[in-house]
């Protein structure tokens, strides 16, 4: 098959969806399929490196963040024409796989409609929660986004909330998938789709094996706590750092990633002067990130209600590292091997951090659910997605 991915952001940019899509692409290609990835062209210092993969079809774009990490492409006739010309030089397409929420989704659905192609739409994000956490006047933004969507994909049905927005995409799709059972349940309960296939985002089989084979290297006798991800409000990095300071834990806290709240986080640490050492390690490659997770004593996940899966704690469980989990839905999916946070308050997170560090220091860390490792391998996830592709092609 020739599968075309559509994303809001370039696959070489930072983000859990991008990591997942890169792995999907790699394993589909290993299975003998052709993959084209359509996404906005990257800007900034890493843009040249991102253009080396011939599978990437980079749309003309403009940067939308100060660090130039993220960009957007305006969906419309000009982009349609540019995309059709570029795709005419590639093999005939079998399936369009939209893994985007905004302009990438609009562009992908428009492309599929023009060419009579089936769409598989993976819903990676709770759009309403993300907008509420990051945008002023979120209700107005959501109404404007719904209006933009109705115009871009020629949808006539009403509704102005996040579920109506996702519902329109589902109505234009032959299949809808979600990366967790709890998000799939919510999509079905809100009438987004009658059937949502649950296909977890996975971990690279080969890199996992390499990481587990190598002996973990400890650099400190104190518990090593790892927080990683995009540094933006919905990830709740600042409340985490407040909790680290309030908890008084004697630990090494390491932060991986970058984003708009990096400087605010650095200022907070300088102001609060926590007892724990706090290191901002920046961004790392996928393989190096997994090595960091394997060497950590615990991974902390602090977002609540936003993550549709929460990849970092599943990667941790797969590598034998327990987690501190703020979102009860993610905890339910993990089933075991984590310290739950009672509520969204800083004090509750601080209390859980104290418990986790005490358990680790005493030599009684929690053990992740071993079944997660088998369910999370990318080879099995790609096989499941191929079954979805084959089903929609059979039902055309």
C-alpha positions as a printed NumPy array, in Angstrom:
array([[  0.   ,   0.   ,   0.   ],
       [  0.876,   3.653,  -0.351],
       [ -0.252,   5.411,   2.83 ],
       [ -0.143,   9.196,   3.129],
       [  0.153,  10.671,   6.61 ],
       [ -1.073,  14.21 ,   7.258],
       [  0.218,  16.003,  10.352],
       [ -0.097,  19.455,  11.844],
       [  3.642,  19.535,  12.497],
       [  6.726,  18.112,  10.86 ],
       [  7.672,  14.681,  12.154],
       [ 11.108,  15.925,  13.204],
       [  9.595,  18.496,  15.575],
       [  9.03 ,  17.867,  19.269],
       [  5.85 ,  16.081,  20.336],
       [  4.369,  12.715,  21.229],
       [  2.253,  12.485,  18.077],
       [  5.333,  13.146,  15.957],
       [  7.293,  10.424,  17.754],
       [  4.437,   8.002,  17.171],
       [  4.13 ,   8.896,  13.495],
       [  7.866,   8.463,  12.92 ],
       [  7.669,   4.971,  14.382],
       [  4.569,   4.1  ,  12.372],
       [  6.32 ,   5.24 ,   9.214],
       [  9.442,   3.187,   9.969],
       [  7.532,  -0.013,  10.699],
       [  5.197,   0.356,   7.72 ],
       [  8.231,   0.75 ,   5.478],
       [  9.85 ,  -2.312,   7.054],
       [  6.653,  -4.216,   6.238],
       [  7.06 ,  -3.278,   2.568],
       [  4.617,  -0.388,   2.323],
       [  5.239,   3.117,   0.974],
       [  4.666,   6.104,   3.231],
       [  4.47 ,   9.794,   2.348],
       [  4.297,  12.329,   5.176],
       [  2.62 ,  15.652,   4.402],
       [  3.249,  18.364,   6.985],
       [  4.379,  22.008,   7.209],
       [  8.011,  22.661,   6.358],
       [ 10.223,  23.159,   9.403],
       [ 12.083,  26.393,  10.084],
       [ 15.064,  27.223,  12.238],
       [ 18.341,  25.459,  12.805],
       [ 17.061,  21.873,  12.463],
       [ 15.169,  22.426,   9.216],
       [ 17.97 ,  21.227,   6.926],
       [ 18.3  ,  17.92 ,   8.773],
       [ 14.535,  17.391,   8.553],
       [ 14.566,  17.558,   4.744],
       [ 16.808,  14.523,   4.257],
       [ 14.051,  11.899,   4.243],
       [ 12.505,  11.498,   0.779],
       [  9.227,  10.353,   2.37 ],
       [  8.666,  13.853,   3.741],
       [  6.603,  16.152,   1.565],
       [  7.062,  19.558,   3.207],
       [  4.291,  22.06 ,   2.552],
       [  5.074,  25.789,   2.289],
       [  4.63 ,  27.151,   5.797],
       [  5.172,  29.981,   8.25 ],
       [  6.557,  29.543,  11.792],
       [  4.007,  30.009,  14.579],
       [  6.189,  29.871,  17.718],
       [  9.044,  32.079,  18.841],
       [ 11.505,  29.183,  18.805],
       [ 10.426,  28.372,  15.203],
       [  9.899,  24.739,  16.218],
       [  6.315,  24.687,  14.949],
       [  4.778,  25.983,  11.743],
       [  1.457,  26.124,   9.929],
       [  0.238,  25.795,   6.37 ],
       [ -2.969,  27.555,   5.386],
       [ -5.543,  25.079,   4.004],
       [ -7.025,  26.346,   0.79 ],
       [ -6.966,  26.108,  -2.974],
       [ -3.371,  27.286,  -3.313],
       [ -2.17 ,  24.568,  -0.943],
       [ -4.446,  22.038,  -2.693],
       [ -2.859,  22.81 ,  -6.056],
       [  0.68 ,  22.688,  -4.664],
       [ -0.018,  19.355,  -2.967],
       [ -1.635,  17.776,  -6.024],
       [  1.333,  18.714,  -8.195],
       [  3.775,  17.237,  -5.695],
       [  1.763,  14.052,  -5.19 ],
       [  1.467,  13.512,  -8.95 ],
       [  5.169,  12.581,  -8.902],
       [  4.598,   9.822,  -6.337],
       [  2.893,   6.41 ,  -6.561],
       [ -0.89 ,   6.158,  -6.534],
       [ -2.297,   6.542,  -3.024],
       [ -4.356,   3.82 ,  -1.335],
       [ -5.152,   5.277,   2.084],
       [ -5.04 ,   8.744,   3.632],
       [ -4.142,   8.611,   7.315],
       [ -4.898,  11.916,   9.046],
       [ -3.08 ,  12.321,  12.364],
       [ -3.736,  16.011,  12.879],
       [ -6.223,  18.308,  14.574],
       [ -6.005,  21.6  ,  12.713],
       [ -4.625,  22.681,   9.327],
       [ -3.057,  19.275,   8.684],
       [ -6.437,  17.621,   9.189],
       [ -8.179,  20.11 ,   6.898],
       [ -5.57 ,  19.633,   4.167],
       [ -5.693,  15.834,   4.485],
       [ -9.461,  15.557,   4.328],
       [ -9.597,  17.946,   1.365],
       [ -6.992,  15.847,  -0.454],
       [ -8.9  ,  12.621,   0.214],
       [-12.185,  14.115,  -0.978],
       [-10.659,  15.441,  -4.222],
       [ -9.185,  12.052,  -5.053],
       [-11.916,   9.766,  -3.729],
       [ -9.67 ,   8.137,  -1.127],
       [-10.65 ,   6.537,   2.204],
       [ -9.532,   8.316,   5.373],
       [ -8.346,   6.741,   8.588],
       [ -8.333,   9.476,  11.225],
       [ -6.289,   8.996,  14.386],
       [ -7.439,  11.383,  17.094],
       [ -4.357,  12.089,  19.184],
       [ -5.591,  15.051,  21.239],
       [ -8.384,  16.475,  23.354],
       [ -8.686,  19.664,  21.321],
       [-10.977,  21.428,  23.794],
       [ -8.723,  20.776,  26.798],
       [ -5.63 ,  21.913,  24.929],
       [ -7.252,  25.147,  23.81 ],
       [ -8.623,  25.846,  27.277],
       [ -5.136,  25.44 ,  28.732],
       [ -3.283,  27.551,  26.177],
       [ -5.609,  30.152,  24.648],
       [ -7.291,  33.271,  26.043],
       [-11.096,  33.208,  25.612],
       [-11.132,  29.469,  24.808],
       [-14.888,  29.413,  24.095],
       [-14.474,  32.018,  21.375],
       [-11.441,  30.226,  19.965],
       [-13.397,  26.956,  19.848],
       [-16.297,  28.602,  18.022],
       [-13.918,  30.153,  15.499],
       [-12.153,  26.827,  15.008],
       [-15.456,  25.07 ,  14.347],
       [-16.415,  27.744,  11.814],
       [-13.024,  27.408,  10.11 ],
       [-13.449,  23.645,   9.956],
       [-16.948,  23.82 ,   8.461],
       [-15.633,  26.041,   5.708],
       [-12.416,  24.094,   5.077],
       [-14.002,  20.636,   4.811],
       [-17.458,  21.757,   3.644],
       [-19.344,  20.471,   6.673],
       [-22.841,  21.799,   7.305],
       [-23.696,  20.307,  10.722],
       [-23.733,  22.585,  13.753],
       [-22.072,  22.445,  17.143],
       [-19.333,  24.628,  18.521],
       [-17.605,  22.534,  21.178],
       [-14.616,  20.216,  20.916],
       [-16.687,  17.073,  20.457],
       [-18.622,  18.591,  17.541],
       [-15.297,  19.494,  15.993],
       [-13.985,  15.93 ,  16.235],
       [-17.37 ,  14.559,  15.128],
       [-17.109,  16.32 ,  11.749],
       [-13.756,  14.714,  11.067],
       [-15.21 ,  11.314,  11.953],
       [-18.122,  11.863,   9.566],
       [-15.605,  12.302,   6.734],
       [-13.596,   9.213,   7.737],
       [-13.877,   5.521,   6.919],
       [-12.339,   4.613,  10.3  ],
       [-11.437,   6.422,  13.517],
       [ -8.672,   5.277,  15.854],
       [ -7.538,   6.448,  19.286],
       [ -4.325,   5.713,  21.231],
       [ -6.042,   4.601,  24.449],
       [ -9.193,   2.861,  25.626],
       [-10.209,   5.75 ,  27.871],
       [-10.091,   8.251,  24.993],
       [-11.885,   5.854,  22.647],
       [-14.649,   5.484,  25.246],
       [-15.027,   9.248,  25.496],
       [-15.197,   9.613,  21.726],
       [-17.943,   7.003,  21.522],
       [-19.845,   8.428,  24.499],
       [-19.891,  11.896,  22.918],
       [-21.121,  10.573,  19.59 ],
       [-17.934,  11.265,  17.674],
       [-17.987,   7.77 ,  16.157],
       [-19.935,   4.593,  16.838],
       [-16.748,   2.54 ,  16.542],
       [-13.281,   3.697,  17.553],
       [-10.373,   1.301,  17.108],
       [ -7.938,   1.41 ,  20.045],
       [ -4.369,   1.32 ,  18.771],
       [ -1.752,   2.447,  21.242],
       [  1.222,   4.502,  20.186],
       [  4.164,   2.123,  20.503],
       [  7.825,   1.892,  21.364],
       [ 10.523,   0.896,  18.884],
       [ 11.121,  -2.842,  19.356],
       [ 14.789,  -2.683,  18.41 ],
       [ 15.738,   0.357,  20.465],
       [ 13.868,  -1.012,  23.477],
       [ 15.854,  -4.241,  23.219],
       [ 19.129,  -2.314,  22.944],
       [ 18.281,  -0.11 ,  25.919],
       [ 17.307,  -3.064,  28.09 ],
       [ 20.466,  -4.955,  27.109],
       [ 22.742,  -2.112,  28.183],
       [ 23.264,  -1.874,  31.936],
       [ 21.716,   1.286,  33.422],
       [ 24.346,   3.86 ,  34.415],
       [ 23.613,   5.548,  37.76 ],
       [ 25.252,   8.938,  38.219],
       [ 23.984,   9.643,  41.746],
       [ 23.03 ,   7.801,  44.925],
       [ 19.919,   9.946,  45.278],
       [ 16.628,   8.998,  43.581],
       [ 16.545,  10.186,  39.965],
       [ 13.192,  11.671,  38.932],
       [ 12.523,  12.431,  35.256],
       [  9.96 ,  14.814,  33.747],
       [  9.831,  15.012,  29.958],
       [  7.706,  16.572,  27.286],
       [  6.656,  19.813,  25.671],
       [  6.977,  22.707,  28.085],
       [  3.535,  24.251,  27.634],
       [  0.694,  24.997,  30.082],
       [ -1.394,  21.877,  29.462],
       [  1.578,  19.717,  30.507],
       [  1.607,  21.403,  33.956],
       [  5.379,  21.776,  34.238],
       [  5.21 ,  24.817,  36.517],
       [  2.907,  23.123,  39.062],
       [  5.343,  20.186,  39.024],
       [  8.278,  22.443,  39.885],
       [  6.222,  24.133,  42.591],
       [  5.511,  20.665,  43.997],
       [  9.192,  19.734,  43.876],
       [  9.996,  22.838,  45.938],
       [  7.112,  22.288,  48.372],
       [  7.866,  18.595,  48.852],
       [ 11.43 ,  19.116,  50.059],
       [ 12.472,  15.847,  48.387],
       [ 16.155,  14.909,  48.403],
       [ 16.427,  13.818,  44.773],
       [ 17.896,  14.587,  41.384],
       [ 15.164,  16.01 ,  39.162],
       [ 15.894,  16.105,  35.435],
       [ 13.728,  17.854,  32.834],
       [ 13.831,  16.832,  29.174],
       [ 12.281,  18.86 ,  26.38 ],
       [ 11.668,  22.469,  25.512],
       [  8.912,  24.918,  24.725],
       [  7.374,  28.227,  25.599],
       [  7.502,  27.77 ,  29.384],
       [ 11.201,  26.915,  29.581],
       [ 12.315,  30.332,  30.81 ],
       [  9.425,  30.59 ,  33.249],
       [ 10.412,  27.196,  34.637],
       [ 14.036,  28.25 ,  35.012],
       [ 12.987,  31.432,  36.801],
       [ 10.722,  29.465,  39.14 ],
       [ 13.554,  27.115,  40.112],
       [ 15.915,  30.038,  40.695],
       [ 13.315,  31.732,  42.884],
       [ 12.16 ,  28.709,  44.924],
       [ 15.598,  27.058,  45.337],
       [ 14.257,  23.527,  45.957],
       [ 16.173,  21.025,  48.068],
       [ 16.272,  18.727,  45.036],
       [ 18.786,  19.394,  42.292],
       [ 16.945,  20.446,  39.12 ],
       [ 18.642,  20.07 ,  35.741],
       [ 17.235,  21.269,  32.42 ],
       [ 18.712,  18.724,  30.   ],
       [ 17.082,  20.081,  26.813],
       [ 15.904,  18.013,  23.899],
       [ 17.296,  14.614,  23.071],
       [ 16.983,  12.025,  20.345],
       [ 14.375,   9.313,  20.695],
       [ 16.972,   6.667,  21.558],
       [ 18.72 ,   8.865,  24.123],
       [ 15.363,   9.741,  25.681],
       [ 14.544,   6.058,  26.124],
       [ 17.955,   5.503,  27.729],
       [ 17.225,   8.329,  30.16 ],
       [ 13.862,   6.768,  31.01 ],
       [ 15.451,   3.362,  31.604],
       [ 18.055,   4.869,  33.95 ],
       [ 15.557,   6.944,  35.935],
       [ 13.981,   5.736,  39.166],
       [ 10.632,   7.267,  38.235],
       [  9.024,   9.228,  35.403],
       [  6.531,  11.955,  36.307],
       [  3.42 ,  12.698,  34.233],
       [  1.611,  15.84 ,  35.372],
       [ -0.983,  16.763,  32.733],
       [ -4.635,  16.07 ,  33.578],
       [ -7.44 ,  15.51 ,  31.088],
       [ -5.3  ,  16.48 ,  28.092],
       [ -3.331,  13.364,  27.227],
       [ -5.167,  10.839,  25.102],
       [ -2.536,   8.28 ,  25.982],
       [  0.433,   9.736,  27.857],
       [  3.247,   8.051,  25.965],
       [  6.059,   8.786,  28.403],
       [  4.671,   6.66 ,  31.241],
       [  3.936,   3.787,  28.866],
       [  7.483,   3.981,  27.527],
       [  8.645,   3.96 ,  31.134],
       [  6.544,   0.904,  32.011],
       [  7.87 ,  -0.898,  28.958],
       [ 11.421,  -0.205,  30.165],
       [ 10.696,  -1.231,  33.76 ],
       [ 10.544,   2.288,  35.224],
       [  7.602,   3.196,  37.486],
       [  5.769,   6.52 ,  37.255],
       [  4.069,   9.254,  39.218],
       [  0.726,   9.781,  37.452],
       [ -1.602,  12.755,  37.849],
       [ -4.319,  11.718,  35.375],
       [ -6.538,   8.914,  36.747],
       [ -7.538,   7.806,  33.231],
       [ -3.903,   7.152,  32.356],
       [ -3.401,   5.374,  35.661],
       [ -6.332,   3.089,  34.911],
       [ -4.782,   2.209,  31.557],
       [ -1.418,   1.412,  33.194],
       [ -3.25 ,  -0.676,  35.83 ],
       [ -0.248,  -0.917,  38.187],
       [  3.324,   0.219,  38.771],
       [  2.647,   3.889,  39.518],
       [  2.099,   6.31 ,  42.377],
       [ -1.261,   8.091,  41.858],
       [ -1.716,  11.784,  42.625],
       [ -4.926,  12.408,  44.581],
       [ -6.001,  15.603,  42.818],
       [ -4.784,  18.531,  40.712],
       [ -3.352,  20.538,  43.62 ],
       [  0.331,  21.267,  44.088],
       [  0.124,  19.903,  47.629],
       [ -1.222,  16.538,  46.41 ],
       [  1.56 ,  16.25 ,  43.846],
       [  4.146,  17.212,  46.472],
       [  2.806,  14.525,  48.808],
       [  3.014,  11.857,  46.098],
       [  6.558,  12.92 ,  45.207],
       [  7.571,  12.493,  48.848],
       [  6.029,   9.02 ,  48.907],
       [  7.689,   7.973,  45.649],
       [ 11.13 ,   9.242,  46.67 ],
       [ 10.842,   7.577,  50.088],
       [  9.903,   4.246,  48.469],
       [ 12.789,   4.483,  46.   ],
       [ 15.316,   5.464,  48.676],
       [ 14.155,   2.557,  50.839],
       [ 14.668,   0.104,  47.989],
       [ 10.997,  -0.657,  47.453],
       [ 10.125,   0.942,  44.077],
       [  6.909,  -0.087,  42.377],
       [  7.027,  -2.616,  39.55 ],
       [  5.307,  -1.718,  36.241],
       [  2.741,  -4.038,  34.717],
       [  4.696,  -6.53 ,  32.543],
       [  1.773,  -6.882,  30.12 ],
       [  2.259,  -3.267,  29.043],
       [  5.561,  -4.177,  27.403],
       [  3.918,  -6.671,  25.075],
       [  0.955,  -4.42 ,  24.201],
       [  3.197,  -1.422,  23.536],
       [  5.658,  -2.802,  20.945],
       [  5.452,  -0.881,  17.674],
       [  5.527,  -4.063,  15.582],
       [  2.22 ,  -5.152,  17.104],
       [  0.746,  -1.652,  16.806],
       [  1.638,  -1.46 ,  13.101],
       [  0.094,  -4.864,  12.47 ],
       [ -3.118,  -3.631,  14.102],
       [ -3.149,  -0.464,  11.988],
       [ -2.576,  -2.427,   8.779],
       [ -5.716,  -4.42 ,   9.629],
       [ -7.626,  -1.127,   9.795],
       [ -6.23 ,  -0.009,   6.431],
       [ -7.205,  -3.338,   4.846],
       [-10.693,  -3.128,   6.326],
       [-11.431,   0.32 ,   4.906],
       [-10.098,  -0.711,   1.501],
       [-12.304,  -3.797,   1.491],
       [-15.343,  -1.701,   2.408],
       [-14.878,   0.928,  -0.312]])
